[in-house]
Amino acid sequence: MRPLIIFLTGGTILALQLIASRIMTPYFGVSLFIWTSILSITLLFLALGYAAGGRLTRVWARPRLDLAFQLAPGLSALWLVAACRLYPAVFRPLALWDLLGGSFVACLILLSGPLLLLSALNPLLVALNRDAAAGDDGGSGWVFFVSTIGSVAGVLVCAFLIIPYAGNRDAVLLLAAALSLTGLLRRRGDGPLARRHRLALAVLSAVGLVSTGLLAEVPGGAVRTARDGDGNTWTVLAEAPSAFGGLKVVSIADPAGVAPVRALLRDGLVQNAMAADGRSDALFAYALENLALSAVPAPKRALVLGLGAGFVPMALAARGVSVDVVEIDPKVVEVAGRHFGFRAGAVGVHTEDARTFVRRCAEPYDIVLVDLFNGDGMPEHLVTLEFMTDLANCLTPGGAVAANTFFATGNPLSQRLLIATMTRVFGRVLFLPEDTGAELSNGYLLASRTAPLDRRAVGTDGLPDDLRPVFVRALRNGRVIAAGDATLAGLAPLTDDANAWSRVGTDFQVAFRRHLLRQTPAEILLN
């Protein structure tokens, strides 16, 4: 049974890394911060575990090594249970303190104990096999082979069978329960254990299983209602685990008694919101539509990249436009239909990455509307010259692209790089920056090689009264930027081979994540 234990614990080590990244995303975002901390802590504690296990094989006799080998999985399970109890309370303060330093501390909380204990099993098993004269099949090469194959299996099972169907916290508790039982696996050929040691193993496994079950029942991980700093009440209406990030549908009620809005969140980031009258409560939904229609007043075919809650494609379909939607996450399509009135039958829905779809665009579109976000901004493979070229090739000769993006008002370099890339392909871009006085803001882009780009042609009809003034100011501040504009001087376009998007956007990502953490209650971020 010992090789089976090594196989299972090897799988747990890799599965924990995947789940840890998803647990941390609502607090620390999707950035190099998370994977730098995860990989650093993983490698450090794997090394420490190997060294510690090797040290024990030199100073402990076989009975103690045997007991340690059986106890390690159960002790790892208790660590995971404690971490699940602790992280909802501490991850938000850690992220507000410092994203980079906080992410390292967060990884220590989630990963350090299990990685140290489980990696020590490999040298322990090598020593136990050697003492038992197990032969070549029990040597170090075989032990590390079994452990590594277990890691491969753990990644596959976690990615395809656990993450898409279980919440992140529940996934960790599932691993803890499995580890609690793993320590009991034993066959007669492994040698006898003293009665008190067998009792200790049984108690440890029972404690791990019971504490896992109790934690699954306590309200700490399933709070349905919370208040933010402005007194708004957030109520979770539905949750949907997904391979692309945890989805939540929440109702946000104003303390003044204004009718609540219903919002769709992915890893804490609001994708769109619905007002009490059933219309979108987000300005970008109206901005994209009005911008595109100003360049192409009577489109016949439209492509929408990124579904969100589904308001944009439904508005275009209501105008009689034939609409195709590209959304990478099928769970988003399901949630939009169930909670926001999206009707998949009214449009064509394609569940794939936007990059691959536009690369093989079969028929051209009159307008393309882009609202693609992941974590703290647009994914870097969707801002490059190659992607923009594919977008242009998806358009009819007089077609236009309208896009929504974020930018930091104090450091607009990432915004200028995106515009420099778009102008290299389209020649000119109409840029409308929101003027809210905030540190972070939306910016709206309209690009076309031949269609007119005139802010005076962009209408405000259909906008809710509370959103119209912000859009009017954006129109007033908007201007057409051509490829030779002075603001783009010295800026090379973003390409697949030379993409500085993540590097120049670091300050923005930090500011955006802190803004989100201050705005959203900690209980809502818990995934």
C-alpha positions as CSV (number, residue, x, y, z in Angstrom):
1,M,0.0,0.0,0.0
2,R,3.0,2.3,0.5
3,P,3.4,3.0,-3.3
4,L,-0.3,3.8,-3.4
5,I,0.1,6.3,-0.6
6,I,3.0,7.9,-2.5
7,F,0.8,8.0,-5.7
8,L,-2.1,9.6,-3.9
9,T,0.0,12.2,-1.9
10,G,1.9,13.1,-5.1
11,G,-1.5,13.8,-6.7
12,T,-2.6,15.9,-3.7
13,I,0.5,18.1,-4.0
14,L,-0.2,19.2,-7.5
15,A,-4.0,19.5,-7.0
16,L,-3.4,21.8,-4.0
17,Q,-1.4,24.2,-6.2
18,L,-4.2,24.4,-8.8
19,I,-6.8,25.0,-6.1
20,A,-4.6,27.5,-4.2
21,S,-4.4,29.7,-7.3
22,R,-8.2,29.8,-7.5
23,I,-8.7,30.5,-3.8
24,M,-6.2,33.4,-4.0
25,T,-7.6,35.0,-7.2
26,P,-10.5,37.0,-5.6
27,Y,-8.0,38.5,-3.2
28,F,-4.8,38.8,-5.2
29,G,-6.0,38.8,-8.8
30,V,-4.8,36.9,-11.8
31,S,-1.2,38.0,-12.2
32,L,2.4,36.9,-11.9
33,F,2.1,37.6,-8.1
34,I,0.0,34.4,-7.5
35,W,2.1,32.0,-9.6
36,T,5.4,33.4,-8.4
37,S,4.4,32.9,-4.8
38,I,2.8,29.5,-5.4
39,L,5.8,28.1,-7.3
40,S,8.3,29.6,-4.9
41,I,6.6,28.3,-1.8
42,T,6.0,24.9,-3.5
43,L,9.6,24.4,-4.5
44,L,10.9,25.7,-1.2
45,F,8.8,23.4,1.0
46,L,9.3,20.4,-1.3
47,A,13.0,20.8,-0.9
48,L,12.7,21.2,2.8
49,G,10.5,18.1,3.0
50,Y,12.9,16.0,1.0
51,A,15.8,17.2,3.2
52,A,13.8,16.6,6.4
53,G,12.8,13.2,5.3
54,G,16.3,12.3,4.4
55,R,17.5,13.5,7.8
56,L,15.0,11.4,9.6
57,T,16.1,8.3,7.8
58,R,19.5,8.7,9.3
59,V,18.5,9.3,12.9
60,W,15.3,7.2,13.4
61,A,14.9,3.5,13.5
62,R,12.5,1.7,11.2
63,P,9.4,1.6,13.6
64,R,9.5,5.4,14.0
65,L,10.0,5.9,10.2
66,D,7.0,3.6,9.6
67,L,4.8,5.4,12.0
68,A,5.9,8.8,10.5
69,F,5.1,7.6,7.0
70,Q,1.5,6.7,8.1
71,L,0.9,9.8,10.2
72,A,2.0,12.4,7.6
73,P,-1.2,12.3,5.4
74,G,-3.5,12.7,8.4
75,L,-1.4,15.6,9.8
76,S,-1.5,17.3,6.4
77,A,-5.3,16.9,6.4
78,L,-5.6,18.7,9.7
79,W,-3.4,21.5,8.4
80,L,-5.7,21.9,5.4
81,V,-8.8,22.0,7.6
82,A,-7.2,24.7,9.8
83,A,-6.2,26.7,6.7
84,C,-9.8,26.6,5.4
85,R,-11.0,27.9,8.7
86,L,-8.3,30.7,8.7
87,Y,-8.0,32.0,5.1
88,P,-11.5,33.6,4.8
89,A,-10.6,35.9,7.7
90,V,-7.0,36.8,6.8
91,F,-6.6,36.8,3.0
92,R,-8.4,40.1,2.5
93,P,-6.3,42.0,5.1
94,L,-3.2,40.4,3.6
95,A,-4.1,41.6,0.1
96,L,-4.9,45.1,1.3
97,W,-1.5,45.2,3.1
98,D,0.6,44.2,0.1
99,L,-0.3,42.1,-3.0
100,L,3.1,40.5,-3.4
101,G,4.0,40.0,0.2
102,G,0.5,39.0,1.1
103,S,0.4,36.4,-1.6
104,F,3.5,34.8,-0.2
105,V,2.0,34.7,3.3
106,A,-1.2,33.3,1.8
107,C,0.7,30.5,0.2
108,L,2.4,29.7,3.4
109,I,-0.9,29.4,5.1
110,L,-2.4,27.1,2.4
111,L,0.5,25.0,1.3
112,S,3.6,25.0,3.5
113,G,2.5,22.3,6.0
114,P,1.1,19.7,3.6
115,L,4.0,20.2,1.1
116,L,6.6,19.7,3.9
117,L,4.9,16.6,5.3
118,L,4.0,14.9,2.0
119,S,7.3,15.5,0.3
120,A,9.1,13.9,3.2
121,L,7.3,10.6,2.4
122,N,9.5,10.0,-0.6
123,P,12.8,9.6,1.2
124,L,11.0,7.8,4.1
125,L,9.7,5.2,1.6
126,V,13.1,4.8,0.0
127,A,14.6,4.0,3.4
128,L,11.7,1.6,4.4
129,N,12.1,-0.3,1.1
130,R,15.9,-0.5,1.5
131,D,15.6,-1.8,5.0
132,A,13.1,-4.4,3.7
133,A,15.4,-5.5,1.0
134,A,12.8,-4.5,-1.6
135,G,15.3,-4.7,-4.5
136,D,15.5,-2.4,-7.4
137,D,11.8,-1.9,-7.7
138,G,11.7,-0.2,-4.3
139,G,14.6,2.1,-5.0
140,S,14.6,5.9,-5.1
141,G,14.0,6.1,-8.9
142,W,10.8,4.0,-8.6
143,V,9.5,6.0,-5.6
144,F,9.9,9.3,-7.4
145,F,8.4,7.8,-10.6
146,V,5.3,6.7,-8.7
147,S,5.0,10.1,-7.0
148,T,5.4,12.0,-10.2
149,I,2.8,9.9,-12.0
150,G,0.5,10.5,-9.1
151,S,1.1,14.3,-9.6
152,V,0.1,14.0,-13.2
153,A,-3.1,12.1,-12.2
154,G,-3.8,14.7,-9.5
155,V,-3.6,17.6,-12.0
156,L,-6.0,15.8,-14.4
157,V,-8.5,14.8,-11.8
158,C,-8.5,18.2,-10.1
159,A,-8.8,20.1,-13.4
160,F,-11.6,18.0,-15.0
161,L,-13.4,16.4,-12.1
162,I,-13.1,18.6,-9.0
163,I,-12.7,22.2,-10.0
164,P,-15.6,22.5,-12.5
165,Y,-18.0,21.0,-10.0
166,A,-16.9,22.0,-6.5
167,G,-16.2,25.3,-4.8
168,N,-12.6,26.0,-4.0
169,R,-13.0,25.6,-0.3
170,D,-15.0,22.3,-0.7
171,A,-12.3,21.1,-3.1
172,V,-9.6,21.6,-0.3
173,L,-11.8,19.8,2.2
174,L,-12.3,16.9,-0.2
175,L,-8.5,16.6,-0.4
176,A,-8.3,16.8,3.4
177,A,-10.8,14.0,3.7
178,A,-8.9,11.8,1.2
179,L,-5.7,12.4,3.1
180,S,-7.4,11.5,6.4
181,L,-8.2,8.1,4.9
182,T,-4.9,7.6,3.1
183,G,-2.9,7.3,6.3
184,L,-5.0,4.1,7.1
185,L,-4.0,2.3,3.9
186,R,-1.8,-0.6,4.9
187,R,-1.2,-4.2,3.9
188,R,0.2,-7.1,5.9
189,G,3.5,-7.0,3.9
190,D,4.2,-3.5,5.2
191,G,4.9,-4.9,8.6
192,P,3.1,-4.7,12.0
193,L,2.4,-1.5,13.9
194,A,2.2,-1.3,17.6
195,R,-1.3,-1.3,19.0
196,R,-0.9,2.3,20.3
197,H,0.3,3.4,16.9
198,R,-2.7,1.9,15.2
199,L,-4.9,3.6,17.7
200,A,-3.2,7.0,17.0
201,L,-3.7,6.6,13.3
202,A,-7.4,5.8,13.7
203,V,-7.9,8.7,16.0
204,L,-6.0,11.1,13.7
205,S,-8.1,10.0,10.7
206,A,-11.3,10.2,12.7
207,V,-10.5,13.8,13.8
208,G,-9.6,14.8,10.2
209,L,-12.8,13.4,8.8
210,V,-15.0,14.9,11.6
211,S,-13.4,18.3,11.5
212,T,-13.7,18.3,7.7
213,G,-17.4,17.5,8.0
214,L,-18.0,20.1,10.7
215,L,-16.3,22.8,8.7
216,A,-18.5,22.0,5.7
217,E,-21.5,22.7,7.9
218,V,-20.5,25.8,9.8
219,P,-21.6,29.2,8.2
220,G,-18.1,30.6,7.9
221,G,-17.7,29.4,4.4
222,A,-21.3,29.9,3.3
223,V,-22.3,33.3,4.4
224,R,-25.2,34.5,2.2
225,T,-25.5,38.1,3.3
226,A,-22.9,40.8,4.1
227,R,-22.5,44.6,4.2
228,D,-19.9,46.7,2.6
229,G,-18.3,49.9,3.9
230,D,-21.1,52.1,2.4
231,G,-23.8,50.1,4.2
232,N,-25.0,48.3,1.0
233,T,-26.3,44.8,1.7
234,W,-24.9,42.0,-0.5
235,T,-26.9,38.8,-0.7
236,V,-25.7,35.8,-2.6
237,L,-28.5,34.4,-4.8
238,A,-26.6,31.7,-6.6
239,E,-23.1,30.3,-7.0
240,A,-21.6,28.2,-9.9
241,P,-18.2,26.6,-9.8
242,S,-16.5,26.9,-13.1
243,A,-13.2,26.0,-14.7
244,F,-12.6,29.7,-15.5
245,G,-13.3,31.2,-12.0
246,G,-16.1,31.1,-9.4
247,L,-19.3,32.7,-10.5
248,K,-21.7,34.4,-8.1
249,V,-25.1,36.1,-8.6
250,V,-25.6,38.7,-5.9
251,S,-28.3,41.2,-5.0
252,I,-26.9,44.6,-3.9
253,A,-29.4,46.7,-1.9
254,D,-28.8,50.4,-1.2
255,P,-29.4,51.5,2.5
256,A,-31.5,54.4,1.2
257,G,-34.1,52.0,0.0
258,V,-33.4,52.2,-3.7
259,A,-34.4,49.0,-5.5
260,P,-31.6,46.5,-5.4
261,V,-29.5,45.6,-8.5
262,R,-28.6,42.0,-9.4
263,A,-24.9,41.6,-10.3
264,L,-22.9,38.8,-11.9
265,L,-19.5,38.4,-10.3
266,R,-16.5,36.3,-11.4
267,D,-13.8,36.0,-8.7
268,G,-15.2,39.1,-7.1
269,L,-15.2,41.2,-10.3
270,V,-18.6,42.5,-11.4
271,Q,-19.2,41.4,-15.0
272,N,-22.5,43.3,-15.3
273,A,-25.5,44.2,-13.3
274,M,-29.3,44.3,-13.8
275,A,-31.5,47.1,-12.5
276,A,-35.0,46.6,-11.1
277,D,-36.5,47.3,-14.5
278,G,-34.5,44.4,-16.1
279,R,-32.1,46.7,-18.0
280,S,-28.3,46.8,-17.6
281,D,-27.0,48.9,-14.8
282,A,-23.5,49.2,-16.3
283,L,-22.6,52.0,-18.6
284,F,-20.3,49.9,-20.8
285,A,-23.2,47.9,-22.1
286,Y,-24.8,51.0,-23.6
287,A,-21.5,52.6,-24.6
288,L,-20.4,49.6,-26.7
289,E,-23.7,49.4,-28.6
290,N,-24.0,53.2,-29.2
291,L,-20.4,53.4,-30.3
292,A,-20.7,50.6,-32.8
293,L,-24.0,51.9,-34.2
294,S,-22.5,55.4,-34.7
295,A,-20.0,53.9,-37.2
296,V,-22.4,51.3,-38.7
297,P,-26.0,52.5,-38.2
298,A,-27.7,49.5,-39.7
299,P,-25.6,46.4,-39.1
300,K,-26.8,43.1,-40.3
301,R,-24.4,40.8,-38.5
302,A,-22.7,41.4,-35.2
303,L,-20.0,39.5,-33.2
304,V,-19.9,39.9,-29.4
305,L,-16.7,38.7,-27.7
306,G,-17.5,38.1,-24.0
307,L,-21.0,37.4,-22.9
308,G,-21.1,38.8,-19.3
309,A,-24.8,38.8,-18.3
310,G,-25.9,38.9,-21.9
311,F,-27.4,42.4,-22.2
312,V,-25.3,43.6,-25.2
313,P,-26.2,40.7,-27.6
314,M,-29.8,40.7,-26.5
315,A,-30.0,44.5,-27.2
316,L,-28.6,44.0,-30.7
317,A,-30.9,41.0,-31.4
318,A,-33.9,43.2,-30.4
319,R,-32.8,45.5,-33.3
320,G,-33.1,42.6,-35.7
321,V,-29.3,42.1,-36.0
322,S,-28.0,38.6,-36.5
323,V,-25.7,38.1,-33.5
324,D,-22.9,35.6,-32.7
325,V,-21.6,35.5,-29.1
326,V,-18.2,34.0,-28.2
327,E,-17.9,33.1,-24.5
328,I,-15.2,30.8,-23.2
329,D,-17.1,29.6,-20.1
330,P,-20.3,27.6,-20.7
331,K,-21.3,28.2,-17.1
332,V,-21.6,32.0,-17.9
333,V,-24.1,31.2,-20.6
334,E,-26.1,29.1,-18.2
335,V,-26.1,31.7,-15.4
336,A,-26.9,34.6,-17.7
337,G,-29.9,32.6,-19.0
338,R,-31.1,31.6,-15.5
339,H,-30.7,35.0,-13.7
340,F,-30.4,37.8,-16.3
341,G,-32.9,37.0,-19.0
342,F,-30.4,36.0,-21.7
343,R,-31.9,33.8,-24.4
344,A,-29.4,31.6,-26.0
345,G,-31.8,30.7,-28.8
346,A,-32.0,34.3,-29.9
347,V,-28.3,34.4,-30.9
348,G,-25.6,32.1,-31.9
349,V,-23.4,31.0,-28.9
350,H,-19.9,29.7,-29.4
351,T,-18.1,28.4,-26.3
352,E,-14.4,28.9,-27.1
353,D,-11.6,31.4,-26.7
354,A,-12.1,34.6,-28.6
355,R,-8.6,34.4,-30.1
356,T,-9.2,31.1,-31.8
357,F,-12.7,32.1,-33.0
358,V,-11.6,35.3,-34.8
359,R,-8.5,33.6,-36.3
360,R,-10.8,31.3,-38.3
361,C,-13.6,33.8,-38.8
362,A,-15.7,32.3,-41.6
363,E,-18.1,35.1,-42.5
364,P,-17.4,38.8,-41.9
365,Y,-19.3,40.9,-39.4
366,D,-20.5,44.5,-39.7
367,I,-19.6,45.2,-36.1
368,V,-17.6,43.5,-33.4
369,L,-18.1,44.4,-29.7
370,V,-15.3,43.4,-27.4
371,D,-15.7,43.0,-23.6
372,L,-13.0,40.5,-22.6
373,F,-11.8,40.5,-19.0
374,N,-10.1,38.0,-16.8
375,G,-9.1,38.8,-13.3
376,D,-7.8,42.4,-13.3
377,G,-7.9,43.3,-17.0
378,M,-7.9,42.1,-20.6
379,P,-6.0,38.9,-21.1
380,E,-2.6,39.6,-22.7
381,H,-3.2,37.4,-25.7
382,L,-6.2,39.5,-26.6
383,V,-4.5,42.8,-26.9
384,T,-1.8,42.0,-29.4
385,L,-1.2,43.1,-33.0
386,E,-2.0,39.6,-34.2
387,F,-5.4,39.5,-32.4
388,M,-6.3,43.0,-33.7
389,T,-5.3,41.9,-37.3
390,D,-7.6,38.9,-36.9
391,L,-10.4,41.2,-35.7
392,A,-10.0,43.5,-38.7
393,N,-10.1,40.5,-41.0
394,C,-13.4,39.5,-39.4
395,L,-15.0,42.8,-40.5
396,T,-16.9,43.7,-43.7
397,P,-15.2,46.5,-45.7
398,G,-17.1,49.2,-43.8
399,G,-17.2,47.4,-40.4
400,A,-16.1,48.7,-37.0
401,V,-14.8,47.3,-33.6
402,A,-16.0,48.8,-30.3
403,A,-14.1,47.7,-27.2
404,N,-14.4,48.2,-23.4
405,T,-11.2,48.4,-21.3
406,F,-10.0,49.6,-17.9
407,F,-7.1,52.0,-17.3
408,A,-5.4,53.8,-14.4
409,T,-6.0,57.5,-14.7
410,G,-2.7,58.4,-13.2
411,N,-0.7,55.9,-15.3
412,P,-2.3,55.5,-18.8
413,L,0.7,53.7,-20.4
414,S,-1.2,50.4,-20.8
415,Q,-4.0,52.3,-22.4
416,R,-1.7,54.1,-24.8
417,L,0.0,50.8,-25.7
418,L,-3.4,49.3,-26.5
419,I,-4.3,52.3,-28.7
420,A,-0.9,52.2,-30.4
421,T,-1.6,48.5,-31.3
422,M,-5.1,49.2,-32.6
423,T,-4.0,52.2,-34.7
424,R,-1.2,50.1,-36.3
425,V,-4.0,47.8,-37.6
426,F,-6.9,50.2,-38.2
427,G,-5.1,53.5,-38.7
428,R,-7.3,55.4,-36.2
429,V,-9.2,55.0,-33.0
430,L,-11.9,57.0,-31.3
431,F,-11.1,57.0,-27.6
432,L,-13.7,57.9,-24.9
433,P,-12.4,58.0,-21.4
434,E,-14.8,58.1,-18.5
435,D,-14.3,61.2,-16.3
436,T,-15.4,60.2,-12.8
437,G,-12.4,61.5,-10.9
438,A,-11.6,58.0,-9.7
439,E,-8.2,56.4,-9.7
440,L,-9.5,53.7,-12.1
441,S,-11.8,54.2,-15.0
442,N,-13.3,52.6,-18.1
443,G,-12.3,53.6,-21.5
444,Y,-14.2,53.0,-24.7
445,L,-12.6,52.4,-28.1
446,L,-14.0,52.5,-31.6
447,A,-11.8,51.5,-34.5
448,S,-12.4,51.1,-38.2
449,R,-10.4,51.3,-41.4
450,T,-13.1,53.1,-43.4
451,A,-16.2,53.8,-41.3
452,P,-16.6,57.3,-39.8
453,L,-15.3,57.8,-36.3
454,D,-17.1,60.9,-35.0
455,R,-18.0,61.4,-31.3
456,R,-20.7,63.8,-32.3
457,A,-22.5,60.9,-34.1
458,V,-22.6,58.8,-30.9
459,G,-26.0,58.9,-29.5
460,T,-27.2,58.7,-25.8
461,D,-30.7,57.4,-26.5
462,G,-31.6,54.5,-24.3
463,L,-29.2,55.3,-21.5
464,P,-30.7,55.3,-18.0
465,D,-30.8,58.8,-16.5
466,D,-28.2,58.1,-13.9
467,L,-25.6,56.9,-16.5
468,R,-26.2,59.5,-19.2
469,P,-24.2,62.3,-17.6
470,V,-21.1,60.1,-17.3
471,F,-21.3,59.1,-20.9
472,V,-21.9,62.7,-22.1
473,R,-18.7,63.7,-20.3
474,A,-16.8,60.8,-22.0
475,L,-18.1,62.0,-25.4
476,R,-17.0,65.5,-24.6
477,N,-13.5,64.3,-23.7
478,G,-13.3,61.8,-26.6
479,R,-11.0,62.3,-29.6
480,V,-9.8,60.4,-32.6
481,I,-6.2,59.2,-32.3
482,A,-4.3,58.3,-35.5
483,A,-1.3,56.2,-35.9
484,G,1.1,59.2,-36.0
485,D,-0.4,60.9,-32.9
486,A,2.2,62.5,-30.6
487,T,0.8,60.7,-27.5
488,L,1.9,57.4,-29.2
489,A,5.4,58.5,-30.0
490,G,8.0,55.8,-29.3
491,L,5.4,53.2,-28.4
492,A,5.8,49.8,-30.2
493,P,2.6,47.8,-30.7
494,L,2.0,44.8,-28.5
495,T,2.8,41.5,-30.2
496,D,2.7,37.9,-29.4
497,D,6.5,37.9,-29.3
498,A,7.0,41.2,-27.5
499,N,4.1,41.7,-25.1
500,A,4.6,44.2,-22.3
501,W,1.0,44.2,-21.2
502,S,1.5,42.4,-17.9
503,R,4.6,44.4,-17.0
504,V,3.2,47.9,-17.7
505,G,-0.1,47.0,-16.2
506,T,1.3,45.9,-12.8
507,D,0.5,49.2,-11.1
508,F,-3.0,49.2,-12.5
509,Q,-3.6,45.6,-11.4
510,V,-2.5,46.4,-7.8
511,A,-4.7,49.5,-7.7
512,F,-7.7,47.7,-9.2
513,R,-7.5,44.7,-6.9
514,R,-7.3,47.0,-3.9
515,H,-10.3,49.0,-5.2
516,L,-12.2,45.7,-5.5
517,L,-11.2,44.5,-2.0
518,R,-12.4,47.8,-0.5
519,Q,-15.7,47.7,-2.4
520,T,-16.7,44.0,-2.0
521,P,-17.4,42.4,1.4
522,A,-14.9,39.7,2.4
523,E,-17.7,37.2,2.7
524,I,-18.7,37.7,-0.9
525,L,-15.1,37.2,-2.1
526,L,-14.9,33.9,-0.4
527,N,-15.1,31.3,-3.2
